Amino acid sequence: MAESARLKGFDPTTEVEIPPAHDVAARVEVTLGGPTGVAKRIRELSHSGKSREDVAFAVAREIALGKLGDREEEVTTALEILKSAETISVPDKDLANAIRIAETMADKAVRVALAILTESITAAPIEGIADVKIRGSGSSRYLAIYLAGPIRAAGGTETAMTVLVADYVRQVLGLPAFVSTEEEIERSLEEVELYGRFANLQYPIHPDMVRTAAARLPIMLTGDPTEQFEVSGSRDLPRIEDNRVRGGMVLVLNDGVVGRAAKLLKIVQRMNIPDWDWLEDLADRSSKAASSEEEESVDKKLAPKKDYLADVIGGRPVFSHPSNLHGFRLRYGRSRNTGLAGVGVHPATMFLAREFLATGTHIRTERPGKGSIVAPVDSIEGPIILLKDGSVRQIQTSDEAKSLQSSVARIIYLGDILVALGEFLENNHPLVPSGYCEEWWSHDLEKAWGGLSPAQMERRLSKSGLSPADIEQFIEHPLSHMPTPEQALHLSMKLEIPLHPRYLYRWLAGSVTDIRE
């Protein structure tokens, strides 16, 4: 249907930009436009039991040599000319054509390898790599990879692998290694530090490790400037086109090569890639740095984090400051409509927050990740509000919130925010203590109830108006079946369990003075 619609000529192009693909191999081929047969080759290598990394390297080699795409003879001739040009004079036209062919093969090889590593589901292979060029002359030629901001989408490990693949392609093409100057090394460090002041880096900046990586990399990491601010030192260098910060280079160097040194080292050792032995020292230093950070106390790791407020734009609402007791209360779990990186908020809270928190709204969060998508969940705790008449109420439904909207003096507590346990695991974040909720209470009730004999059960429920069937409902359906205040108090006293969370007041949110008043 899309192709038929495009053929009518009403759009800028008659081709559909998103072609259908049923597996990773097909996605790689249609997304990057070949070379012809690459999808079939990826499937063959994958079915032979090779890992994704092995497949990426094998395919990159075959593309670089022209074996995929029927350009092997053309590439072989071009590489022979480049080799000869290191020692003898070669006609400019022949040399320029040889460089063009080698650059084309290197560019395609690196992009396809990155697409395989990322399963071709991010923009990184297309937009994250701006260009791949062969620069220099004679025996001083080197491979330069031009990186752009969207390379971030690939993730730290994959961006680091991109550098490794690019160097592997360089070796396959027989190009000399890149040698950094002292000024270029210091320039790289300054860009990393300058970028880190204005944007978030995944890996802490360690100047010595950045210098080591910048000095030893056998290919040049560069790219077009992505920021408006310029470096103050190491300016106007011959091999760097601009004085502004190159964000793509910074991300790959710091978060990729330095931050993932240990993972890179394992791949280098497994595949016997030469000239990367310096990674061992870098990995050791990274491990020691990580160990020292892990020694921080849990309390320090769970301290309020202000990072999410750093980039607040004027006019955007701030719902809560870091770890504020009047903000959201963390609750672990998920609903049917909260997917990956999704959080649940009570519908009453969404309405009372002037409907800024609509379904699908993207919000910045304190933890565990950088942001989430909001979805309504009415089975969690709703907000507590102070009315203009001085009374305090906890809202349970959006209809109740709408009816009281004009009477609200202020919101005392925003209610629960539902976050899946998997979000903390995915972001490698320590678990944060959550509030006492109905699910916990049901487990406490089950534990206390399960150890009783029938006679003891009958005595415990005497004069409560409850039956064993009611207790089973409380245990099996804690979110929909709840005791009355009198029943909750009775169960708490007779079974020696905490009071039901519906009737627990937020004592931590007030001081002794507040309570006395």
N, C-alpha and C positions, 0 to 999 in steps of 0.2 A: 504493500500500500504506500509506504513512504517513497519508494522508488518511482511509483506511478505518479504520485503527487509532485515530486521534484521534476519529472520530465515535462510537466506543464510549463516550466520556465518562469514561474513567479518568484523563485528564490535566487540568491546570488550564484548558487551552483546547482547543477543538476544531479550531483552525487550525494548520497546519504552519508553523513560523517561517521555514524556509529553502525558499522556493519555487523551482522549477526555472527556469533562465534560460540561453539559449544564446548570448548575446552581451552586450556592455557595455550597449547600449541597454536590453535586457530586464532586466538586473540593476539598472540605475538605477530603472526604473519599479516593479519588484516590491519592491525593497528599501525605497524611500521611499514607496511607496503612491501613485504618480502624480506629477503630475496626468495624467489620461487623455490619451493621445496623445503623451506625451513620448518614448516609445521610438521611435515612428515618426518623430518630428521629428528626433531625434538621428541616426537612420539616414540621413534625407534630407540633413541638413547634412554628415554624414561622407562620404557618397557624392559630394557635390558638390565634394569636394577640400579642404574646410576642415580646419585643424589642430584638435587636441583643445582647445586654448585658445580658438580662435575659436568652436567649437561650444559650449563651456561659457558663454561670454559671450552668444552669441546666444540660447541656451535660457533663460539667467537673465533676459534682457530680456523675452522672450515670457511667461515665467511671472509676472514682476513686474507686467506690464501686463494679466495675465489672459487673454492670447490662447490660452494652453494651459490647458485646463480649463473653457472657456466661461464665464469670469467677467469678460470685458473691460468690459462695461457697468457692472457693479457696482464694479469697480476704478476706472474713470474717474470715476464719481460720488464715490467716497471720496477720490480725489486732489484733486478740485475743492473738496471741503469742507475738506480739510487746507490747501489753498492760501488759501482764503478766511479761514480761522481765523488766518492770520498778520496780518491787518489789521482784521478785523471780528469781532464776537462771534457765536459759533455755538452752538446748543443743545447742552448737555452730552451728551445721548443720541446725537445725530447725530455729534458729534465723537468720542465713545468708539467708536462703531460704525465710523467711517472709519479710526480708528487701528488697530482690531482687524483690519480687512480688509487694510490696508497691511502690518501686521506679519506676517500670515499669508502674504501674497504674498512678502514679503522673505525670510522664514524658509525657505519652500519653494524659492525661487530660489537662495539661497546653498547650501543643502544639495544640491540637484540638481547645481549647478555643481561643487561639491567632489566629488560622486560621479562625475561625468564625468571629472574630472581624475585621480582615483585608480582609475578603472575599476570603482568600486563593489566593491572587494575588501578594504577596511579598514572598521573601525568608526567612523572619523573623521566621516563625514557624519551619522551617527545619534547617536553618543555624544560626539564631539569638539565639537559645537556644541550647547550646552545650550539656547540661546534666542536670538532676534533681536527686539529691542524698539525702539520709537520712544519716546524720552524727551524731557523738556523741554516747553516750551509756546511757542505763537506762533512768532515768527521764530527762536527759540532751540531749536527741536526738532532732534534729531539721531538718527542710527541707532547703536544699541549692539549689539554682537555678544558674546554670553556664551559663553566658551570653557571647555572642560574638558580634563583630562589626556589622554584618548584622542585628542586632536587630533594628538598626536605621531605616531600611526600613519600619518598622511597624508604625512609627510616634509616637510622644510624648504621646498622649492619650492612644493609644493601648499598648505601652510599660508599662505605668503606670498600665493599666488594667491587664497586665500579672502578675504583682506583686500581685495585689489584688486577682486574680484567684488562683495564687499559694498558697497564704495564706488560701484561702477558701478551697482548696484541702487539705492543712495541717490540717485544722480543721475537715474536713470530715474524714480524716484518723486517727484522734485522736492523732496527734503528738504534743509535747510541743512546745511552742513558742521559737524562737531564741532570745538569750540575748547577745547583743554586749558588748565587753569590751571597756574601755576608749581608749585603744591603737587602737582598730579596728575602732572606731569612727573617731579618728584623722587621721588614715590611709586613710579612705574613703574620708575625706575632702582634704587631700594632693593630692590624685589621681585626684580628680575633678579639683583642681586648676592647677595641673601640666598638665593635659590633655587640659585644656582651654588655656594654653599658646601656644600649638602647633596645635590645631585643633579648629574648630568652634562648639560651643555649642548653641543650640537654646535659652536657658534660661540663663539670667545672673547669675553668681555665687553669692549666698548669704551664707556665711559661717555658720551663726547661723542656717539657715533653713536646710542646708545640714547636720549639726550635729544632729539636731532634728530628721530628717528622718532616718539617720543612726543608731541613738540610739533606735528608737522606732519600726523599722520594725520587724515584728514577723517571718520573714524568712531571710535567709542569701543570700545577693546578692554577687555573686563572678563570677569567670570565668577565662579563660586562658588569659595571657597577650597579648595585641595587639600592644603595643608600645615597642620601644627599650630602652627608658629612664626609670630609676628606681627612687623610692622614696628615700628621704634622711633620713626621720624619720620613726618611727614605722616599722622598717625592721624586717625580719625573725620572723614574728608572727606565732604561732603554727597552726592556722586555715586558714592561707592564704599561698598558695603554692609558690608564687613567689614575688620578690620585684619590678617587673616591673608593669607598669600601666595596669589595666584591663579596656579597652575601653568600652566594653559592659556594665559593672557594672556602669561606670561613666555616660553613656548616660541614662540608666534607672533611676538611682538615681537622677541626676540633672534635665534632661529634662523631665523625666517621673513623678516620685513621687513628687518632689519639684515643678516642673513647672506646673504640672496638678493637684495640690492638691485640688483646688476648684471642679473640675469635679469629682475627685475620691470621695470627701466628699459626693456629691449628690448621687452617686451610693451606697456608704456605708450606708447612711441614708435610702435610698429607700429599700435596701435589708436587713437592720438590721444586718450587719456583725459586730460582736463584736471585741473589742481591736483595733479599728481604730479611736477612739474619738480624738486622738491627731492631726488628720488631720484638725480639726476645727481651732486650733491655727495656724497651718501651712498655711491654706487657708487665714486666716485673714492677716497674715504677707505678704503673696504673693500679696494679693489685695492692701495692702498699698504700697508695693514696686512698683506694676504696676501703681498705681495712681500717685506716684511721678514721674515716667517715662513719663506718659501721659501729665504731666504738662509742659513738654518741649515745647518750641515754635515750630510752624510749620517750621520756618526758620531753626531751629537746626535739625529737623528731615530730612529736605531736603538738608542739607549741603552735600558737596561731600563726598562720602564713598570710602575709600581706601582698604576695605577688599578684594575686588576681585583681587587686585594686590599682595596680601601678599604671595600667593603660586605660583607665576609665575615661570615656569621652564625655564632655560636657553635655548635659541633657539626658544622659542615660541613668536610669534609676539604680541605686544601690540598695538592695533589700536587707543586707546585714553586713556588719563588719566582722573581721576574723573571729571565729569561735565565740561569738556573742550569744549569751544565754537567751536573749530575746529574739534571736534569729531562728533559723531552722534547727530542729533536732534530728540528728542522724538516725535513720532506721534502716536496718539491713533487710533486703528482700527485693522482689521484682513482681510486677503485675503483667498481665497479658499484653498491655500496650506500651511497656517500657522495654525497649530493645537495647542494642549496644550503645554505650555512652548516654543512656536515657535515665532520667530521674523522675520520680513521682512526687507530685505536690497535690495537696488537698484542693478540690474545686473551690471551696469557700475561701481559701487563701488566694487562689488565682483571681477571684472576683474582688476581694477586699483590697488587693494590691493594684486596684484600678485597671485590672485586666491586662497589665503589662505581661503577666505570665500566661499567655495564651498557649494552647496546645501547639507544640512544634517550635516554641521559642527557644533560641540558643542562648544560654547563659554562661558566664564565667563563674567557675566555682573554686573554692578554697582548696578542696581535695576531693577525691584522690587524683583526678586528672585536671586538665586545664579548662574544660568546658563540658556542657551536657545539653541535652534536648529535653524540654519539659513535657510531661504528659499528666493528665488528671488521674488521681487514684483516691477514691472516696473511702477506702477501708483503713486509711491511716489516720493519725490524730490531726484534728483541725486546729485552726488558730484560736487564740484567746484574745478577747478584745475588752477594752474599757469603754463603757457607754457614757454618754454625756450626763446621765443621772447619777453617775458614780458607781454603778453596779458593774460587775465583771462576769463575762460569759464565755464559755467555750463553744464555738460554732461547729455544728456537725454536718450541715448540708449547705449547698450553694443557695437554696431558696431562703434559708434562714439568714444567710449573709446579705442577700438582696433586700430582705425586709428590714434589716437593721442598718443598712448602709448610711442613711442620713443621721443615725443616732450614735455613730461610732466617734469616740473622742480620739482614741489611738489604738494601735495594735500592740498588745503586750508581748505576744509570742506568735510566730508565724506558723507553727505546727511542724509536722514531720516532713522530712525530705527522704524519699525512698531511694536507696542506692544499692545496687546488686553487689554481693561479695566479690564477684568476678571483676568488677571495676577496680577494686583495690589490688587484686592479684595481677591484673593486666598492667597496672601502673606501678607495680612493685612498691606499694605504699603500705606501711604498717597499719594494722586494723585500729580503728578509733573506737573507744568505748561508746556504746549506744545506750539509749534510754531503756528503761524497763518497760516492755510492751506486752501485749496480750499473748503473743506466741510463747514468750518466756514464762509467763504466769501459767499458761496451760500445761507446760512441761513440769513446773513445780507442783501443780495440782495433781498431775498424773503420777508423779513420783510418790507424793504423800498418800494419794488414794489407793494406788496399786498395792501398797503393803498392808492394807487393812483386811480383816476378815469380814464376812457379811454382817456379823453381829456388831463389830466395831463401826462399820459403815452406817448401820442403822442408828447407833448411839450418836455418832458425829452429826448426823443430819436431823436429829430430833429437834422439833420446834423451829426449823429453818424454812419449812415450806418447800424444801428441795427433795427430789427423788434421785436414786442412782442414775436414772436415765438423763436427768438434767446435768449431772456431773459429766457423763459421757459426752453430752453435747458441748459443754464448756471445753472439754479436752479436744474433741475432734474438730470443732468449728469455733475457734476462739475469736474470730473476727466478726462473726454474725450472731453468736449466742453469748451473752454476758449476764452476770448476776446483777441483781439490784444492789444498791448500797448496803442494805441490811444483810442480804445474803453474802455479799463479799466480805463484810466484817465478820459474819458468823464463820465462814470457811477459813478466814485468816486465823481466827482464835482457836477453832477446834482442830484444824489440821496443821497449825503452826507454819503457815506459808505467808509470803508477803501479801499485802492488800492488793486487790485487783488494780492494775495501772489506770483504769478509767477514774478511779477515786483517789489517786495519789496526786497531791498538789505539788507544784514546782517550787519546793523549798529552797533549792540552790539558787534560784533566780532572785531571791530577796535576802536581805541581811537581817540580823537580830533586831536592829532598830526599826526596819520596815515592818517586821512582824509585831513589835510592840505598839507601833503606831496604828 
